[in-house]
Amino acid sequence: MLIIRKFLRDIPAVIGFAIILAVAFIALFAPYLAPRLDEAFDSNILMRLKAPSGEYPFGTDNLGRDILSRVILGARSALIVALTVVLAAMAIGVPLGLYAGYVRGALSEAIMRVTDVFLAVPQLILALAIAQLMSRGMESAMLALAITYWPFFTRTVFAETRRVRSALFIEALEGLGASRWRIMAFHILPNVASPIIVRATIGMGFTILTAAVLGFLGVGATPPNPDWGLAIAESRQYLPESWWFAAFPGLAILVTVLGFNLFGDGLRDLVDPKLRRTR
């Protein structure tokens, strides 16, 4: 209860959590919330590039499709990508960070040197290069993002594991003959779970933004899939006259990423009060 009260006093974090809940609700019930589900995929040239109105609150795109329905359906795609990428990155990065942080030796050094190499290259550039080597599509974009995001978890878990490793209870467990894998899985991992959760939460927003950039650059989602980044890419040649074509998908990206970042900052404040934001 004390943690909940502290969190509720953090207004930006509460706002971020509310945004996440709203986006998750929209993504879960997207087919039922989209006002014109059929017109989200079917072209209607006679209705192309209609400005926002009572009939089409977000207007229509270059093929006459309802932008509001496509933005709502795009929320599901964005969250699926973010969850898949973050979970895959955690599955790779967390075990590697635990092993490298707890076990000293050549293999641990090799893991961290490979991690440093990945971290030395901007994620977007590396993900774009990897995605270009594969066929165009959301699956390729998710794979590229997962391959380039795991080092962030490895570095975080490695640092926290090194800190916990020096604790007296770890030495006591080693003295009692507990196995290396039991210590890492049942004693070190629970003590480093909080930074992992914070990294995953912030990573969700960052992944949505990076996936949108890949879609914008043409290596992510493919038409006619409703994707926010792809919608902005398709709108470029119609700006600034048809401003709504790019504005509403862009706002969806902005609000969703902002929500995850605000919530992640709030979790970080709870985990480490020394990092508490100045208000």
C-alpha positions, -999 to 999 in steps of 0.1 A, spaced: 0 0 0 29 24 8 43 19 -27 9 25 -43 5 57 -23 39 69 -34 31 61 -70 -3 79 -69 15 110 -56 36 110 -88 12 128 -112 32 123 -144 36 86 -137 -2 82 -131 -9 101 -163 15 77 -181 -2 47 -166 -36 60 -176 -24 64 -212 -10 29 -213 -42 15 -200 -62 34 -226 -39 23 -254 -41 -13 -242 -79 -11 -241 -80 3 -276 -56 -24 -289 -75 -52 -272 -109 -41 -286 -97 -24 -318 -121 -43 -342 -151 -32 -321 -140 4 -315 -131 12 -351 -161 31 -364 -156 21 -400 -138 -12 -399 -145 -21 -436 -133 13 -447 -101 9 -429 -89 -16 -456 -111 -10 -486 -101 17 -511 -127 43 -521 -111 68 -545 -142 90 -545 -136 97 -507 -98 102 -509 -81 129 -488 -113 142 -471 -107 166 -443 -118 158 -408 -155 161 -404 -184 146 -384 -185 117 -408 -148 111 -407 -134 127 -375 -97 121 -386 -104 124 -423 -95 99 -450 -62 89 -466 -50 89 -502 -70 57 -509 -102 70 -492 -97 48 -461 -109 60 -427 -79 73 -408 -96 70 -373 -102 33 -379 -67 28 -391 -52 46 -361 -72 25 -337 -62 -7 -355 -26 5 -355 -26 5 -317 -28 -33 -317 0 -36 -341 22 -12 -321 17 -30 -288 22 -65 -303 55 -53 -318 66 -37 -285 57 -67 -264 73 -92 -288 105 -73 -291 109 -65 -254 101 -101 -243 125 -115 -269 153 -90 -259 147 -99 -222 149 -137 -230 183 -131 -246 198 -103 -225 187 -112 -189 204 -147 -188 235 -133 -204 237 -105 -180 232 -128 -150 259 -152 -161 284 -125 -170 278 -107 -138 280 -137 -115 306 -159 -132 341 -146 -138 360 -159 -167 368 -157 -204 332 -164 -214 318 -136 -192 343 -112 -207 334 -123 -242 297 -117 -235 303 -82 -223 327 -73 -251 301 -84 -277 275 -64 -257 297 -33 -259 301 -37 -296 263 -37 -301 259 -7 -278 286 12 -297 264 14 -328 231 34 -326 202 9 -324 182 25 -352 211 23 -377 219 -13 -367 183 -24 -368 179 -7 -402 209 -26 -416 197 -59 -403 162 -54 -415 175 -45 -450 192 -80 -451 158 -97 -447 126 -96 -465 104 -66 -459 77 -71 -433 68 -66 -397 84 -100 -387 117 -89 -401 115 -55 -383 107 -72 -350 136 -96 -354 159 -67 -361 147 -48 -331 151 -77 -308 186 -85 -320 196 -49 -314 178 -43 -280 190 -73 -259 224 -56 -251 205 -29 -230 191 -57 -207 225 -74 -206 243 -43 -195 216 -34 -169 215 -69 -154 253 -73 -154 257 -41 -133 230 -51 -108 243 -87 -106 278 -75 -98 264 -54 -70 243 -82 -55 270 -107 -59 291 -91 -32 263 -94 -6 268 -116 24 238 -138 17 253 -148 -16 286 -158 1 265 -178 27 247 -197 -1 280 -205 -18 294 -217 15 264 -240 19 271 -255 -14 242 -240 -34 246 -245 -72 256 -216 -94 223 -218 -114 202 -220 -83 218 -189 -68 214 -169 -101 178 -180 -107 163 -179 -72 184 -154 -53 200 -129 -77 173 -126 -103 146 -115 -78 169 -89 -65 176 -74 -99 140 -77 -112 131 -40 -105 157 -25 -129 146 -51 -155 110 -40 -152 119 -4 -155 141 -11 -185 113 -31 -201 87 -4 -196 108 24 -210 119 0 -238 82 -5 -248 79 31 -257 113 33 -274 105 1 -294 72 16 -307 90 47 -318 118 28 -335 93 4 -352 75 35 -365 107 48 -379 114 15 -396 79 16 -411 85 51 -422 117 41 -440 100 12 -457 115 -18 -439 86 -24 -414 49 -29 -420 37 -34 -455 5 -21 -471 -24 -24 -464 -16 -32 -428 -26 -3 -405 7 10 -391 14 44 -377 49 48 -392 38 35 -426 8 60 -426 32 89 -420 54 76 -448 25 75 -472 14 110 -463 46 128 -472 37 137 -508 3 151 -497 17 176 -471 10 203 -461 -25 204 -478 -37 171 -463 -21 176 -429 -45 153 -411 -31 123 -430 2 125 -410 -10 144 -379 -32 118 -363 -9 88 -367 19 110 -355 -1 121 -324 -8 84 -317 29 77 -316 36 107 -295 10 100 -269 18 63 -266 56 68 -263 50 96 -238 28 73 -217 54 46 -215 82 71 -207 62 88 -179 53 55 -164 88 42 -167 102 73 -150 77 68 -122 88 32 -117 124 42 -117 117 67 -89 102 40 -68 130 16 -75 158 41 -68 147 72 -48 182 88 -54 171 92 -91 139 109 -82 130 137 -106 131 173 -93 97 188 -93 
